Amino acid sequence: MTTVTKQIHFDMKARRKVAMPGPAPEPVAPMGRIPRVSKLMALAIRFDQMLFEGKAPTSPNSPAWPTSPSRA
């Protein structure tokens, strides 16, 4: 009697499980959403740096202050 030993893993191909040769690949951590507070904090730090460097207007009445058209 002959025994053959192989290492396989199962993978999904075209909606069906398929035996693939070799060990299973390392699982990849899923990309999660960045919390809103983190985005706002990054924006605040960036704006603070712009104020420090003098690249951002300091007053909302300044002509350089970005405005958007009204939605009326």
N, CA, C and O atoms as a CHARMM CRD file, in Angstrom:
* protein
*
  288
    1    1 MET  N      0.84500  -1.16700   0.00000 PROA 1      0.00000
    2    1 MET  CA     0.00000   0.00000   0.00000 PROA 1      0.00000
    3    1 MET  C      0.89500   1.23600   0.00000 PROA 1      0.00000
    4    1 MET  O      1.88800   1.28700   0.72600 PROA 1      0.00000
    5    2 THR  N      0.53800   2.24700  -0.82700 PROA 2      0.00000
    6    2 THR  CA     1.30200   3.47900  -0.93300 PROA 2      0.00000
    7    2 THR  C      0.47300   4.62700  -0.36200 PROA 2      0.00000
    8    2 THR  O     -0.71900   4.75600  -0.64500 PROA 2      0.00000
    9    3 THR  N      1.13000   5.45600   0.44700 PROA 3      0.00000
   10    3 THR  CA     0.45800   6.62100   1.01400 PROA 3      0.00000
   11    3 THR  C      1.09100   7.88400   0.44300 PROA 3      0.00000
   12    3 THR  O      2.31200   8.03700   0.46100 PROA 3      0.00000
   13    4 VAL  N      0.27200   8.76800  -0.05400 PROA 4      0.00000
   14    4 VAL  CA     0.74000  10.04900  -0.58500 PROA 4      0.00000
   15    4 VAL  C      0.26300  11.13700   0.36300 PROA 4      0.00000
   16    4 VAL  O     -0.92400  11.22300   0.67600 PROA 4      0.00000
   17    5 THR  N      1.18800  11.96200   0.81400 PROA 5      0.00000
   18    5 THR  CA     0.84200  13.04900   1.72100 PROA 5      0.00000
   19    5 THR  C      1.07300  14.37600   1.00600 PROA 5      0.00000
   20    5 THR  O      2.18100  14.66400   0.55300 PROA 5      0.00000
   21    6 LYS  N      0.02800  15.17100   0.91200 PROA 6      0.00000
   22    6 LYS  CA     0.10800  16.49200   0.28800 PROA 6      0.00000
   23    6 LYS  C     -0.59600  17.49100   1.17700 PROA 6      0.00000
   24    6 LYS  O     -1.49500  17.14900   1.94500 PROA 6      0.00000
   25    7 GLN  N     -0.16800  18.73300   1.05400 PROA 7      0.00000
   26    7 GLN  CA    -0.82900  19.79200   1.79900 PROA 7      0.00000
   27    7 GLN  C     -1.71100  20.56900   0.81700 PROA 7      0.00000
   28    7 GLN  O     -1.24100  21.03000  -0.22300 PROA 7      0.00000
   29    8 ILE  N     -3.00100  20.70900   1.16400 PROA 8      0.00000
   30    8 ILE  CA    -3.92600  21.44100   0.30600 PROA 8      0.00000
   31    8 ILE  C     -4.73900  22.40100   1.15900 PROA 8      0.00000
   32    8 ILE  O     -4.78700  22.28600   2.38400 PROA 8      0.00000
   33    9 HSD  N     -5.37200  23.34400   0.49000 PROA 9      0.00000
   34    9 HSD  CA    -6.34400  24.20900   1.14800 PROA 9      0.00000
   35    9 HSD  C     -7.50600  24.41200   0.18800 PROA 9      0.00000
   36    9 HSD  O     -7.37400  24.17900  -1.01300 PROA 9      0.00000
   37   10 PHE  N     -8.63100  24.84000   0.71000 PROA 10     0.00000
   38   10 PHE  CA    -9.81100  25.04600  -0.12000 PROA 10     0.00000
   39   10 PHE  C    -10.00300  26.52900  -0.36400 PROA 10     0.00000
   40   10 PHE  O     -9.88400  27.34600   0.55000 PROA 10     0.00000
   41   11 ASP  N    -10.30200  26.86600  -1.61500 PROA 11     0.00000
   42   11 ASP  CA   -10.48100  28.24800  -2.02700 PROA 11     0.00000
   43   11 ASP  C    -11.79000  28.35300  -2.79900 PROA 11     0.00000
   44   11 ASP  O    -12.26200  27.36500  -3.36100 PROA 11     0.00000
   45   12 MET  N    -12.36800  29.53100  -2.82800 PROA 12     0.00000
   46   12 MET  CA   -13.60800  29.74900  -3.57800 PROA 12     0.00000
   47   12 MET  C    -13.26200  30.27400  -4.96900 PROA 12     0.00000
   48   12 MET  O    -12.66600  31.34300  -5.10800 PROA 12     0.00000
   49   13 LYS  N    -13.63400  29.52700  -5.97600 PROA 13     0.00000
   50   13 LYS  CA   -13.44500  29.92200  -7.37300 PROA 13     0.00000
   51   13 LYS  C    -14.78500  29.77600  -8.07500 PROA 13     0.00000
   52   13 LYS  O    -15.36600  28.69200  -8.07300 PROA 13     0.00000
   53   14 ALA  N    -15.27600  30.83400  -8.66600 PROA 14     0.00000
   54   14 ALA  CA   -16.54600  30.81500  -9.40600 PROA 14     0.00000
   55   14 ALA  C    -17.67300  30.19800  -8.57800 PROA 14     0.00000
   56   14 ALA  O    -18.41300  29.34600  -9.06900 PROA 14     0.00000
   57   15 ARG  N    -17.79900  30.62400  -7.34000 PROA 15     0.00000
   58   15 ARG  CA   -18.86800  30.19400  -6.42900 PROA 15     0.00000
   59   15 ARG  C    -18.82400  28.73000  -6.03300 PROA 15     0.00000
   60   15 ARG  O    -19.84300  28.18300  -5.61200 PROA 15     0.00000
   61   16 ARG  N    -17.68800  28.08600  -6.15200 PROA 16     0.00000
   62   16 ARG  CA   -17.57700  26.70900  -5.66500 PROA 16     0.00000
   63   16 ARG  C    -16.21600  26.51700  -5.01400 PROA 16     0.00000
   64   16 ARG  O    -15.23200  27.16500  -5.36800 PROA 16     0.00000
   65   17 LYS  N    -16.19700  25.60400  -4.04800 PROA 17     0.00000
   66   17 LYS  CA   -14.94500  25.29800  -3.36300 PROA 17     0.00000
   67   17 LYS  C    -14.06300  24.45500  -4.26100 PROA 17     0.00000
   68   17 LYS  O    -14.51900  23.50900  -4.90300 PROA 17     0.00000
   69   18 VAL  N    -12.78300  24.82000  -4.29300 PROA 18     0.00000
   70   18 VAL  CA   -11.82100  24.09200  -5.11100 PROA 18     0.00000
   71   18 VAL  C    -10.61900  23.78000  -4.23200 PROA 18     0.00000
   72   18 VAL  O    -10.13900  24.64900  -3.50400 PROA 18     0.00000
   73   19 ALA  N    -10.13000  22.54800  -4.29500 PROA 19     0.00000
   74   19 ALA  CA    -8.92600  22.16700  -3.55400 PROA 19     0.00000
   75   19 ALA  C     -7.71900  22.74700  -4.28100 PROA 19     0.00000
   76   19 ALA  O     -7.51800  22.48900  -5.46800 PROA 19     0.00000
   77   20 MET  N     -6.91600  23.53200  -3.56400 PROA 20     0.00000
   78   20 MET  CA    -5.72900  24.16400  -4.13600 PROA 20     0.00000
   79   20 MET  C     -4.49500  23.55700  -3.48000 PROA 20     0.00000
   80   20 MET  O     -4.51800  23.28000  -2.28100 PROA 20     0.00000
   81   21 PRO  N     -3.42700  23.34400  -4.22900 PROA 21     0.00000
   82   21 PRO  CA    -2.21500  22.77900  -3.63200 PROA 21     0.00000
   83   21 PRO  C     -1.51100  23.79700  -2.74200 PROA 21     0.00000
   84   21 PRO  O     -1.61000  25.00500  -2.95400 PROA 21     0.00000
   85   22 GLY  N     -0.80900  23.29000  -1.75500 PROA 22     0.00000
   86   22 GLY  CA    -0.01400  24.13800  -0.86900 PROA 22     0.00000
   87   22 GLY  C     -0.78600  24.59400   0.35100 PROA 22     0.00000
   88   22 GLY  O     -1.98600  24.34200   0.46700 PROA 22     0.00000
   89   23 PRO  N     -0.09300  25.27000   1.26800 PROA 23     0.00000
   90   23 PRO  CA    -0.74300  25.74600   2.48600 PROA 23     0.00000
   91   23 PRO  C     -1.66800  26.92500   2.18300 PROA 23     0.00000
   92   23 PRO  O     -1.53700  27.57700   1.14700 PROA 23     0.00000
   93   24 ALA  N     -2.58000  27.18500   3.07600 PROA 24     0.00000
   94   24 ALA  CA    -3.50500  28.30600   2.91700 PROA 24     0.00000
   95   24 ALA  C     -2.74300  29.62000   3.05200 PROA 24     0.00000
   96   24 ALA  O     -1.83800  29.72200   3.88000 PROA 24     0.00000
   97   25 PRO  N     -3.09300  30.62400   2.25300 PROA 25     0.00000
   98   25 PRO  CA    -2.41900  31.91900   2.37600 PROA 25     0.00000
   99   25 PRO  C     -2.76800  32.58500   3.70100 PROA 25     0.00000
  100   25 PRO  O     -3.80200  32.29600   4.30500 PROA 25     0.00000
  101   26 GLU  N     -1.89500  33.47400   4.13800 PROA 26     0.00000
  102   26 GLU  CA    -2.14100  34.19500   5.39000 PROA 26     0.00000
  103   26 GLU  C     -3.37800  35.07300   5.22200 PROA 26     0.00000
  104   26 GLU  O     -3.53000  35.73100   4.19300 PROA 26     0.00000
  105   27 PRO  N     -4.25900  35.09400   6.21400 PROA 27     0.00000
  106   27 PRO  CA    -5.44900  35.93500   6.09300 PROA 27     0.00000
  107   27 PRO  C     -5.06000  37.41400   6.13100 PROA 27     0.00000
  108   27 PRO  O     -4.17600  37.82100   6.88500 PROA 27     0.00000
  109   28 VAL  N     -5.73400  38.19900   5.30700 PROA 28     0.00000
  110   28 VAL  CA    -5.47400  39.63400   5.24000 PROA 28     0.00000
  111   28 VAL  C     -6.50600  40.34000   6.09900 PROA 28     0.00000
  112   28 VAL  O     -7.69600  40.03000   6.03100 PROA 28     0.00000
  113   29 ALA  N     -6.05600  41.28900   6.90700 PROA 29     0.00000
  114   29 ALA  CA    -6.97900  42.03600   7.74900 PROA 29     0.00000
  115   29 ALA  C     -7.88200  42.88800   6.86200 PROA 29     0.00000
  116   29 ALA  O     -7.39200  43.57000   5.96100 PROA 29     0.00000
  117   30 PRO  N     -9.18000  42.86100   7.09900 PROA 30     0.00000
  118   30 PRO  CA   -10.08700  43.64600   6.26300 PROA 30     0.00000
  119   30 PRO  C     -9.88000  45.14100   6.47700 PROA 30     0.00000
  120   30 PRO  O     -9.57400  45.59200   7.58100 PROA 30     0.00000
  121   31 MET  N    -10.05200  45.89200   5.40600 PROA 31     0.00000
  122   31 MET  CA    -9.93800  47.33700   5.50900 PROA 31     0.00000
  123   31 MET  C    -11.19200  47.85400   6.19800 PROA 31     0.00000
  124   31 MET  O    -12.30500  47.65000   5.71400 PROA 31     0.00000
  125   32 GLY  N    -11.00700  48.51800   7.32100 PROA 32     0.00000
  126   32 GLY  CA   -12.14000  49.05100   8.05200 PROA 32     0.00000
  127   32 GLY  C    -12.37700  50.51100   7.71400 PROA 32     0.00000
  128   32 GLY  O    -11.55500  51.14800   7.05500 PROA 32     0.00000
  129   33 ARG  N    -13.47800  51.02500   8.15900 PROA 33     0.00000
  130   33 ARG  CA   -13.77300  52.43800   7.95000 PROA 33     0.00000
  131   33 ARG  C    -13.01800  53.26300   8.96900 PROA 33     0.00000
  132   33 ARG  O    -12.81600  52.83200  10.10400 PROA 33     0.00000
  133   34 ILE  N    -12.60400  54.44300   8.56500 PROA 34     0.00000
  134   34 ILE  CA   -11.94800  55.36400   9.48000 PROA 34     0.00000
  135   34 ILE  C    -13.05300  56.13700  10.19300 PROA 34     0.00000
  136   34 ILE  O    -13.92100  56.71000   9.53600 PROA 34     0.00000
  137   35 PRO  N    -13.03700  56.16300  11.52600 PROA 35     0.00000
  138   35 PRO  CA   -14.08900  56.86700  12.25300 PROA 35     0.00000
  139   35 PRO  C    -14.11800  58.35500  11.90000 PROA 35     0.00000
  140   35 PRO  O    -13.08700  58.95900  11.60600 PROA 35     0.00000
  141   36 ARG  N    -15.31100  58.92400  11.93500 PROA 36     0.00000
  142   36 ARG  CA   -15.48600  60.33600  11.58800 PROA 36     0.00000
  143   36 ARG  C    -14.64800  61.24600  12.47900 PROA 36     0.00000
  144   36 ARG  O    -14.08600  62.23100  11.99900 PROA 36     0.00000
  145   37 VAL  N    -14.55700  60.92900  13.76700 PROA 37     0.00000
  146   37 VAL  CA   -13.78700  61.78800  14.67000 PROA 37     0.00000
  147   37 VAL  C    -12.31100  61.80900  14.27000 PROA 37     0.00000
  148   37 VAL  O    -11.64200  62.82700  14.44200 PROA 37     0.00000
  149   38 SER  N    -11.80000  60.70900  13.74300 PROA 38     0.00000
  150   38 SER  CA   -10.40400  60.66500  13.29600 PROA 38     0.00000
  151   38 SER  C    -10.20300  61.55100  12.08000 PROA 38     0.00000
  152   38 SER  O     -9.19300  62.24700  11.97300 PROA 38     0.00000
  153   39 LYS  N    -11.16700  61.52700  11.15700 PROA 39     0.00000
  154   39 LYS  CA   -11.07500  62.37900   9.97200 PROA 39     0.00000
  155   39 LYS  C    -11.12200  63.85000  10.36300 PROA 39     0.00000
  156   39 LYS  O    -10.35400  64.66100   9.84400 PROA 39     0.00000
  157   40 LEU  N    -12.02900  64.19300  11.28200 PROA 40     0.00000
  158   40 LEU  CA   -12.14000  65.58600  11.71200 PROA 40     0.00000
  159   40 LEU  C    -10.89500  66.04100  12.46300 PROA 40     0.00000
  160   40 LEU  O    -10.46600  67.18600  12.31900 PROA 40     0.00000
  161   41 MET  N    -10.31700  65.15700  13.25500 PROA 41     0.00000
  162   41 MET  CA    -9.09400  65.51000  13.98300 PROA 41     0.00000
  163   41 MET  C     -7.94300  65.74700  13.01400 PROA 41     0.00000
  164   41 MET  O     -7.16800  66.68500  13.19600 PROA 41     0.00000
  165   42 ALA  N     -7.82200  64.91200  11.98900 PROA 42     0.00000
  166   42 ALA  CA    -6.77300  65.09800  10.98800 PROA 42     0.00000
  167   42 ALA  C     -6.96900  66.41600  10.25100 PROA 42     0.00000
  168   42 ALA  O     -5.99900  67.11900   9.96800 PROA 42     0.00000
  169   43 LEU  N     -8.22000  66.75800   9.93900 PROA 43     0.00000
  170   43 LEU  CA    -8.50900  68.02400   9.27100 PROA 43     0.00000
  171   43 LEU  C     -8.16000  69.21100  10.16800 PROA 43     0.00000
  172   43 LEU  O     -7.61500  70.20800   9.69700 PROA 43     0.00000
  173   44 ALA  N     -8.47300  69.10300  11.45900 PROA 44     0.00000
  174   44 ALA  CA    -8.15500  70.17700  12.39900 PROA 44     0.00000
  175   44 ALA  C     -6.64600  70.36700  12.53000 PROA 44     0.00000
  176   44 ALA  O     -6.16500  71.49900  12.57200 PROA 44     0.00000
  177   45 ILE  N     -5.90500  69.27600  12.59400 PROA 45     0.00000
  178   45 ILE  CA    -4.44100  69.37300  12.69900 PROA 45     0.00000
  179   45 ILE  C     -3.86500  70.00200  11.43700 PROA 45     0.00000
  180   45 ILE  O     -2.95300  70.82500  11.50700 PROA 45     0.00000
  181   46 ARG  N     -4.40200  69.61100  10.28200 PROA 46     0.00000
  182   46 ARG  CA    -3.91900  70.17500   9.01500 PROA 46     0.00000
  183   46 ARG  C     -4.22100  71.66900   8.93000 PROA 46     0.00000
  184   46 ARG  O     -3.36800  72.45000   8.50900 PROA 46     0.00000
  185   47 PHE  N     -5.43100  72.07200   9.32900 PROA 47     0.00000
  186   47 PHE  CA    -5.79500  73.48600   9.29500 PROA 47     0.00000
  187   47 PHE  C     -4.95700  74.28100  10.28600 PROA 47     0.00000
  188   47 PHE  O     -4.55800  75.40900   9.99400 PROA 47     0.00000
  189   48 ASP  N     -4.68700  73.70800  11.45100 PROA 48     0.00000
  190   48 ASP  CA    -3.83800  74.37400  12.44000 PROA 48     0.00000
  191   48 ASP  C     -2.44100  74.60600  11.87500 PROA 48     0.00000
  192   48 ASP  O     -1.85300  75.66600  12.09000 PROA 48     0.00000
  193   49 GLN  N     -1.91100  73.63200  11.16300 PROA 49     0.00000
  194   49 GLN  CA    -0.58900  73.77600  10.54300 PROA 49     0.00000
  195   49 GLN  C     -0.62200  74.86900   9.47300 PROA 49     0.00000
  196   49 GLN  O      0.32300  75.64900   9.35100 PROA 49     0.00000
  197   50 MET  N     -1.71500  74.92700   8.69300 PROA 50     0.00000
  198   50 MET  CA    -1.84600  75.96800   7.67000 PROA 50     0.00000
  199   50 MET  C     -1.90700  77.35400   8.30900 PROA 50     0.00000
  200   50 MET  O     -1.32300  78.30300   7.78500 PROA 50     0.00000
  201   51 LEU  N     -2.61200  77.47800   9.44000 PROA 51     0.00000
  202   51 LEU  CA    -2.66000  78.75900  10.14900 PROA 51     0.00000
  203   51 LEU  C     -1.28300  79.14700  10.65900 PROA 51     0.00000
  204   51 LEU  O     -0.88500  80.30800  10.56600 PROA 51     0.00000
  205   52 PHE  N     -0.56000  78.18300  11.19300 PROA 52     0.00000
  206   52 PHE  CA     0.78300  78.43500  11.72100 PROA 52     0.00000
  207   52 PHE  C      1.72000  78.91500  10.62300 PROA 52     0.00000
  208   52 PHE  O      2.54000  79.80500  10.84700 PROA 52     0.00000
  209   53 GLU  N      1.59900  78.32300   9.42500 PROA 53     0.00000
  210   53 GLU  CA     2.45900  78.69500   8.30100 PROA 53     0.00000
  211   53 GLU  C      1.95800  79.93500   7.56700 PROA 53     0.00000
  212   53 GLU  O      2.64600  80.44000   6.68100 PROA 53     0.00000
  213   54 GLY  N      0.77800  80.43300   7.91700 PROA 54     0.00000
  214   54 GLY  CA     0.23200  81.61200   7.26500 PROA 54     0.00000
  215   54 GLY  C     -0.38500  81.32600   5.91000 PROA 54     0.00000
  216   54 GLY  O     -0.56400  82.24500   5.11100 PROA 54     0.00000
  217   55 LYS  N     -0.71300  80.08500   5.63600 PROA 55     0.00000
  218   55 LYS  CA    -1.28800  79.70400   4.34400 PROA 55     0.00000
  219   55 LYS  C     -2.81500  79.74100   4.34800 PROA 55     0.00000
  220   55 LYS  O     -3.43500  79.65500   3.28800 PROA 55     0.00000
  221   56 ALA  N     -3.42200  79.86700   5.51100 PROA 56     0.00000
  222   56 ALA  CA    -4.87600  79.86700   5.60500 PROA 56     0.00000
  223   56 ALA  C     -5.34300  81.22000   6.12700 PROA 56     0.00000
  224   56 ALA  O     -4.65400  81.83500   6.94000 PROA 56     0.00000
  225   57 PRO  N     -6.50500  81.69400   5.67100 PROA 57     0.00000
  226   57 PRO  CA    -7.02900  82.96200   6.17900 PROA 57     0.00000
  227   57 PRO  C     -7.43100  82.81200   7.64400 PROA 57     0.00000
  228   57 PRO  O     -7.85700  81.74000   8.07300 PROA 57     0.00000
  229   58 THR  N     -7.29300  83.88600   8.40000 PROA 58     0.00000
  230   58 THR  CA    -7.60200  83.82500   9.82400 PROA 58     0.00000
  231   58 THR  C     -8.99300  84.34400  10.13600 PROA 58     0.00000
  232   58 THR  O     -9.47200  84.17400  11.25700 PROA 58     0.00000
  233   59 SER  N     -9.65700  84.97500   9.17000 PROA 59     0.00000
  234   59 SER  CA   -10.97400  85.54700   9.40700 PROA 59     0.00000
  235   59 SER  C    -11.94600  85.08700   8.33200 PROA 59     0.00000
  236   59 SER  O    -11.57800  85.00400   7.16000 PROA 59     0.00000
  237   60 PRO  N    -13.17800  84.78700   8.71300 PROA 60     0.00000
  238   60 PRO  CA   -14.15500  84.39400   7.69500 PROA 60     0.00000
  239   60 PRO  C    -14.52600  85.55100   6.76800 PROA 60     0.00000
  240   60 PRO  O    -15.08900  85.32500   5.69600 PROA 60     0.00000
  241   61 ASN  N    -14.21800  86.78700   7.16900 PROA 61     0.00000
  242   61 ASN  CA   -14.51600  87.94700   6.33400 PROA 61     0.00000
  243   61 ASN  C    -13.40700  88.21800   5.33200 PROA 61     0.00000
  244   61 ASN  O    -13.52900  89.11900   4.50200 PROA 61     0.00000
  245   62 SER  N    -12.34400  87.46200   5.39800 PROA 62     0.00000
  246   62 SER  CA   -11.22100  87.63200   4.48200 PROA 62     0.00000
  247   62 SER  C    -11.64300  87.23900   3.06900 PROA 62     0.00000
  248   62 SER  O    -12.40600  86.28700   2.90000 PROA 62     0.00000
  249   63 PRO  N    -11.15600  87.96200   2.04300 PROA 63     0.00000
  250   63 PRO  CA   -11.53200  87.59300   0.66800 PROA 63     0.00000
  251   63 PRO  C    -11.00100  86.22400   0.25000 PROA 63     0.00000
  252   63 PRO  O    -11.51400  85.64100  -0.70500 PROA 63     0.00000
  253   64 ALA  N     -9.99800  85.70200   0.93000 PROA 64     0.00000
  254   64 ALA  CA    -9.43700  84.39700   0.58000 PROA 64     0.00000
  255   64 ALA  C    -10.21900  83.24600   1.20800 PROA 64     0.00000
  256   64 ALA  O     -9.95200  82.08000   0.92000 PROA 64     0.00000
  257   65 TRP  N    -11.18900  83.57600   2.06700 PROA 65     0.00000
  258   65 TRP  CA   -11.96400  82.53400   2.74800 PROA 65     0.00000
  259   65 TRP  C    -12.81500  81.79300   1.71800 PROA 65     0.00000
  260   65 TRP  O    -13.56300  82.43000   0.97700 PROA 65     0.00000
  261   66 PRO  N    -12.71900  80.45600   1.65300 PROA 66     0.00000
  262   66 PRO  CA   -13.48400  79.72100   0.63200 PROA 66     0.00000
  263   66 PRO  C    -14.97900  79.74500   0.93600 PROA 66     0.00000
  264   66 PRO  O    -15.39300  79.51200   2.07100 PROA 66     0.00000
  265   67 THR  N    -15.76500  80.02400  -0.06400 PROA 67     0.00000
  266   67 THR  CA   -17.21900  80.02200   0.10500 PROA 67     0.00000
  267   67 THR  C    -17.83000  79.11600  -0.94800 PROA 67     0.00000
  268   67 THR  O    -17.25500  78.89400  -2.01400 PROA 67     0.00000
  269   68 SER  N    -18.98200  78.60900  -0.63400 PROA 68     0.00000
  270   68 SER  CA   -19.69000  77.77900  -1.60600 PROA 68     0.00000
  271   68 SER  C    -20.99100  78.48900  -1.96100 PROA 68     0.00000
  272   68 SER  O    -21.51100  79.25800  -1.15300 PROA 68     0.00000
  273   69 PRO  N    -21.51400  78.25000  -3.13500 PROA 69     0.00000
  274   69 PRO  CA   -22.77600  78.90300  -3.51400 PROA 69     0.00000
  275   69 PRO  C    -23.91500  78.40400  -2.63900 PROA 69     0.00000
  276   69 PRO  O    -23.91600  77.26200  -2.18000 PROA 69     0.00000
  277   70 SER  N    -24.87400  79.27400  -2.42200 PROA 70     0.00000
  278   70 SER  CA   -26.01000  78.87900  -1.58800 PROA 70     0.00000
  279   70 SER  C    -26.85200  77.84000  -2.31800 PROA 70     0.00000
  280   70 SER  O    -26.83800  77.76300  -3.54700 PROA 70     0.00000
  281   71 ARG  N    -27.57200  77.05400  -1.55700 PROA 71     0.00000
  282   71 ARG  CA   -28.40500  75.99600  -2.13200 PROA 71     0.00000
  283   71 ARG  C    -29.86900  76.42600  -2.21900 PROA 71     0.00000
  284   71 ARG  O    -30.76600  75.58400  -2.25500 PROA 71     0.00000
  285   72 ALA  N    -30.10000  77.70300  -2.25000 PROA 72     0.00000
  286   72 ALA  CA   -31.47500  78.22600  -2.24800 PROA 72     0.00000
  287   72 ALA  C    -32.25900  77.89100  -3.47200 PROA 72     0.00000
  288   72 ALA  O    -33.42300  78.27500  -3.58400 PROA 72     0.00000
